[in-house]
Amino acid sequence: MQQSRNNPSGAVVMGVSGAGKTTVGERLAERLNWTFLEGDRLHPPENIAKMQSGHPLTDLDRAPWLAAIVEVIELWQARGICGVVSCSALKRQYRRRIIGDRPRMRLVYLQGSRELIADRLAARRGHFMPANLLDSQFATLEPPGPDENPITVAIDWPVDQIVEQIAAALHAVENYPYESR
C-alpha cells in the first residue's frame, strides 16, 4: 500500500525483549495493511546461539543484523512498500542506522516496567531469548529522546488499544476512539 509523501511509509517497533514488539508489530501491520518483518528473523545463527546460551550481544554482534534490517527497509522504500519492522533497537546508534535519513519511517517505543516484562518473559515459551538476559536489555536500553520523534506507548494496555493508539499517531486513521494516558 502506498502512502502520500506526507504520511509515514513505515514504522520500527522497538523495546526490550518481552515488550510485545512482534505481537504489536504484526497487528499494526495488519491494521494498516502494511508488510511486516520480525527483525529477529534476520539475526545470524551465531547471534541466536549466543543469546540462547545466555550471553548478551555486543555492538559488533549486532552489526550484520542491523545491516540486514536496513537492507529490507531500503528495498521496501525502493518498491513503494509500507512496512512495520519489529526489533529491539535498544541504542540510539542502532536506531540512527535503521531509520537513518528516512523521514517517513517512524519509531514506536513499547515502554513497560521491568516487573511486567519479566512476568511476560517467564510465561513465554519457544523463544531463543532467555529471561535471564532481561537485565542486560534494560542496561543497554537508551530510551528514545524527543529528537527521535518517537511514538511512545505503555504496554500495559490491551494490544488492540496499543495498536489503535499507534495507528492514530501515524495519522493512518481519522478517528481514534481511545483517550491517551
C-alpha positions, -999 to +999 in steps of 0.1 A: +000+000+000+014+034-010+011+065+011+013+101+001+046+119+005+035+135+038+024+103+055+046+076+071+057+047+050+069+026+078+074+020+115+101+005+136+085-011+167+113-012+194+117-022+230+133-047+252+127-084+248+092-093+261+077-058+255+054-072+228+072-060+196+062-090+175+026-091+186+021-053+183+041-051+151+021-079+134-012-064+145-002-029+135+008-041+100-024-060+097-044-030+108-027-007+083-025-033+055+013-029+056+040-056+053+055-070+085+090-081+093+101-097+125+136-083+128+148-113+150+145-135+119+174-116+104+199-124+132+228-146+120+228-181+136+258-171+157+238-144+174+209-167+181+233-193+196+250-167+217+217-154+231+204-190+237+235-197+257+227-167+280+252-142+266+241-107+256+251-095+221+278-068+216+276-040+191+299-060+168+275-090+170+246-067+161+262-051+131+252-077+104+217-079+119+213-041+117+226-041+081+201-068+071+172-047+086+184-016+068+186-036+035+149-047+039+138-011+047+157+002+017+141-025-006+106-016+007+112+021+000+126+015-034+095-006-042+070+018-025+061-008+001+049+004+035+060-018+063+065-024+100+097-038+115+099-052+150+134-051+165+149-042+198+168-011+185+179-005+221+206+021+214+203+054+197+231+045+173+211+014+162+180+035+156+201+061+136+213+033+114+179+016+109+159+048+104+187+070+091+176+098+068+142+083+062+117+109+074+088+087+065+099+060+089+085+064+124+099+050+156+075+033+180+088+026+215+069+000+236+076+011+272+070-010+302+082-018+337+109-044+343+084-063+365+057-065+338+082-076+312+098-101+335+064-117+341+058-119+303+092-135+297+086-160+324+054-171+307+068-171+271+078-204+255+098-212+224+117-180+220+155-180+218+160-150+241+162-163+277+146-143+305+179-141+323+191-115+297+164-090+306+186-071+329+212-067+301+185-055+278+175-028+303+211-019+309+216-014+272+183+004+266+187+041+257+151+053+256+143+074+226+147+111+231+124+138+218+147+145+189+139+110+176+102+119+175+091+085+189+056+073+194+058+060+230+032+036+241+027+020+275+025-018+271+001-023+300-028-016+276-047-043+257-030-050+224-059-036+203-057-003+222-019-001+217-023-007+180-051+019+177-030+044+196-001+038+172-022+039+141-037+072+152-003+087+159+008+076+124-022+096+111-034+064+095-069+067+110-092+097+112-109+089+145-091+075+174-115+060+199-092+058+230-080+086+252-043+089+257-029+083+291 
